[in-house]
Amino acid sequence: MKNNKLMLFAAIIFSLFLAQSAYAQFGLDIEGGIASIGYNDVRIPGDTGTDFSLSEDLEADDAIFYRIRLNYTFNNKHTLSLLYAPLTVESEGTFDNDVVFEETTFPAGEEVEGTYTFNSYRLTYRYLLYESENLQFGLGLTAKIRDAEIKLETENLEDAKENVGFVPLINFRAFYSFNDKLGLLLMGDALAAPQGRAEDVLAALTYNVSEKFQLKAGYRLLEGGADNDEVYNFALVHFGVLGFNYQF
């Protein structure tokens, strides 16, 4: 499954390169930093499992993260982008009460290791709605593939819940330039529905090193989850972000 998704991702990237024209521009956007869990509440199965927290009942470690985005802008107003955003956060500790997770009961007082994986693959189209000397604003749609897993394991027990699914999101980008060098960027994907919600938003200061090379530093928030008979999981992740954007 993962190999097929990577092959599809590579095929889309290749097709975008073939579509390049004199009015098109590619950009490589890379960011990394530290991810810290705000909350991560779990109940699996959603109707019969035990409520527990991967950040309160267990202690969640901070994690190093990275993201890679390829942008393709044509006719100055249309942007296609591909995003690869892996994330894995480890937790450890003991439960005060027995925890029923999937088909396994994890006893109280026994050392438990928890793993929260939330990998994201996204294809985005965005249209530049407004542009002035200092301000840009665009809206679009994102097709997201969520590749998630929650796993608990002890010395003798192990169980996991994998969840792969498609999520449509609204994409937005706003950029304000204070001068030729310094700017403020606000961009993200978000949508809420009765089945759950998802928000992934970045606020960052940008600095133009050259016409083609831009640095950024800021804060990203990732929040959301689902509530159904199969899975209950809502998580909040804070990101300290450093990155760059290179136009070529």
C-alpha positions in Angstrom: 0.0 0.0 0.0 2.7 2.5 1.0 4.8 1.6 -2.1 1.8 2.2 -4.4 1.2 5.6 -2.8 4.8 6.6 -3.3 4.7 5.5 -6.9 1.5 7.5 -7.5 3.1 10.5 -5.8 6.2 10.2 -8.1 4.0 9.9 -11.2 2.1 13.1 -10.3 5.4 14.9 -9.8 6.7 13.7 -13.1 3.6 14.8 -14.9 3.9 18.3 -13.5 7.4 18.6 -14.8 6.2 17.5 -18.3 3.6 20.3 -18.1 6.1 23.1 -17.5 5.8 26.1 -19.8 7.4 29.5 -20.3 4.8 30.9 -17.9 5.4 28.4 -15.1 7.6 28.2 -12.1 8.6 25.5 -9.8 9.3 25.9 -6.1 10.8 23.6 -3.4 9.5 24.2 0.1 11.2 22.4 2.9 10.6 22.8 6.6 11.7 21.1 9.8 11.9 21.5 13.5 10.4 20.2 16.8 6.9 18.7 17.2 5.3 18.7 20.7 2.0 17.0 21.6 -0.6 19.3 23.2 -3.1 16.5 23.7 -3.8 13.1 22.2 -7.0 11.4 23.4 -7.7 7.8 22.2 -10.5 5.3 22.5 -10.3 2.3 20.2 -12.7 0.7 19.3 -14.6 4.0 19.5 -17.7 2.4 21.1 -16.2 -0.2 23.5 -12.5 0.8 24.1 -11.1 2.5 27.1 -10.4 6.3 27.1 -6.7 7.1 27.6 -4.3 9.8 26.6 -0.9 9.4 24.9 0.2 12.7 26.4 -1.3 12.6 29.9 -1.6 9.0 31.0 1.7 8.4 29.2 4.5 10.9 28.7 5.0 12.0 25.1 8.4 12.8 23.8 9.1 15.8 21.5 9.9 14.7 18.0 12.0 16.0 15.1 9.9 16.5 12.0 10.3 17.5 8.4 8.0 18.4 5.5 8.7 18.5 1.7 6.4 20.4 -0.7 6.8 20.9 -4.4 5.0 23.9 -5.9 4.1 24.5 -9.5 2.8 27.9 -10.4 1.5 28.8 -13.9 0.0 32.0 -15.4 0.9 33.7 -12.1 -2.4 32.8 -10.5 -2.7 29.0 -10.4 -0.6 26.8 -8.1 -0.4 23.0 -7.8 1.5 21.5 -4.9 2.5 18.1 -3.6 3.2 17.7 0.1 4.9 14.8 2.0 4.5 15.3 5.7 5.5 12.4 7.9 5.1 12.5 11.7 5.9 10.0 14.5 5.7 10.7 18.2 6.7 8.2 20.9 5.2 8.0 24.4 5.9 5.8 27.5 4.7 5.3 31.0 2.1 3.2 32.9 -1.7 3.3 33.0 -3.5 3.7 36.4 -6.3 1.4 35.2 -6.6 -1.5 32.7 -6.9 -0.2 29.2 -8.8 -2.1 26.5 -7.2 -1.1 23.1 -8.3 -2.9 19.9 -8.5 -6.6 21.0 -6.0 -6.4 23.8 -6.2 -5.4 27.5 -3.2 -3.6 28.8 -2.9 -4.1 32.6 -2.5 -1.2 35.0 1.0 -0.5 36.3 2.9 -2.2 33.5 5.4 -0.2 31.4 3.8 0.7 28.1 5.3 2.3 25.0 2.9 4.2 22.7 3.5 5.2 19.1 1.5 7.8 17.3 2.1 8.0 13.5 0.3 10.5 11.3 1.8 10.7 7.8 0.1 13.0 5.3 0.2 13.0 1.5 -1.5 16.0 -0.2 -2.3 17.3 -3.6 -3.4 21.0 -3.6 -4.8 23.4 -6.2 -5.0 27.1 -5.2 -6.1 30.2 -7.2 -4.7 33.7 -6.4 -7.8 35.7 -5.7 -6.3 39.0 -4.8 -2.9 40.6 -5.2 -1.7 44.2 -4.5 1.7 45.7 -3.8 1.9 44.3 -0.3 -0.8 41.6 0.0 -1.6 38.3 -1.7 -4.6 36.0 -0.9 -5.5 32.7 -2.5 -8.0 29.9 -1.9 -8.1 26.3 -3.1 -8.8 22.6 -2.4 -6.6 19.9 -1.0 -6.9 16.1 -1.5 -5.3 14.5 1.5 -4.3 10.9 2.1 -4.1 10.2 5.8 -1.8 7.2 6.7 -2.1 6.9 10.5 -1.3 4.3 13.2 -1.6 4.2 16.9 0.3 1.4 18.6 0.7 0.2 22.2 3.2 -2.4 23.3 4.6 -3.9 26.5 7.2 -6.6 27.1 4.6 -9.2 26.4 1.7 -7.5 24.6 1.3 -5.5 21.4 -1.7 -4.1 19.4 -2.1 -1.4 16.8 -4.8 0.4 14.8 -4.0 1.5 11.3 -6.2 4.0 9.5 -5.7 5.0 5.8 -8.2 7.3 4.3 -9.0 10.3 2.0 -9.8 13.7 3.4 -10.9 16.8 1.4 -9.8 20.1 2.8 -10.0 23.8 2.1 -6.6 25.4 1.3 -5.7 29.0 1.9 -2.7 31.3 1.7 -2.2 34.9 2.8 1.0 36.8 2.5 1.8 40.3 3.5 5.2 41.9 2.6 6.5 44.6 5.0 9.2 45.5 2.5 11.4 43.9 -0.1 12.9 41.5 2.4 10.5 40.8 5.3 7.0 39.3 5.1 4.3 37.5 7.1 2.9 34.2 5.8 -0.4 32.5 6.9 -1.3 29.3 5.1 -2.9 26.0 5.8 -5.6 23.3 5.2 -8.7 23.0 7.3 -12.3 21.5 7.3 -14.8 20.4 9.8 -17.6 17.8 9.5 -19.9 15.8 11.8 -17.5 12.8 11.5 -14.4 14.9 12.6 -12.2 17.8 11.8 -8.7 18.7 10.6 -6.7 21.9 10.8 -3.1 22.4 9.7 -2.0 26.0 9.8 1.3 27.8 9.6 2.1 31.4 10.7 5.6 32.4 9.9 7.9 35.3 9.2 9.8 35.2 5.9 13.0 36.7 4.8 14.1 37.0 1.1 17.8 36.2 0.9 17.6 36.6 -2.9 15.0 36.8 -5.6 14.8 32.9 -5.6 15.7 31.9 -2.1 13.5 32.7 1.0 13.9 31.7 4.6 11.0 31.2 7.1 10.5 30.7 10.8 7.3 30.3 12.7 4.7 28.2 14.4 2.5 25.4 12.9 -0.6 23.9 14.6 -2.0 20.5 13.6 -5.3 19.5 15.2 -8.2 17.2 14.6 -9.5 13.7 14.7 -12.5 11.4 14.2 -15.3 10.1 16.4 -17.0 7.0 15.2 -17.7 3.4 16.3 -14.3 2.3 15.0 -12.0 5.1 16.2 -12.1 7.9 18.7 -8.9 10.0 18.4 -8.3 13.8 18.7 -4.8 15.2 18.8 -3.2 18.6 19.0 0.4 19.0 17.9 2.6 22.2 18.1 5.5 22.7 15.7 8.4 25.1 16.0 9.3 25.6 12.3 12.4 26.6 10.4 12.5 26.3 6.6 13.2 27.7 3.2 11.6 28.1 -0.2 13.6 27.9 -3.4 12.2 29.0 -6.8 13.7 27.4 -9.9 
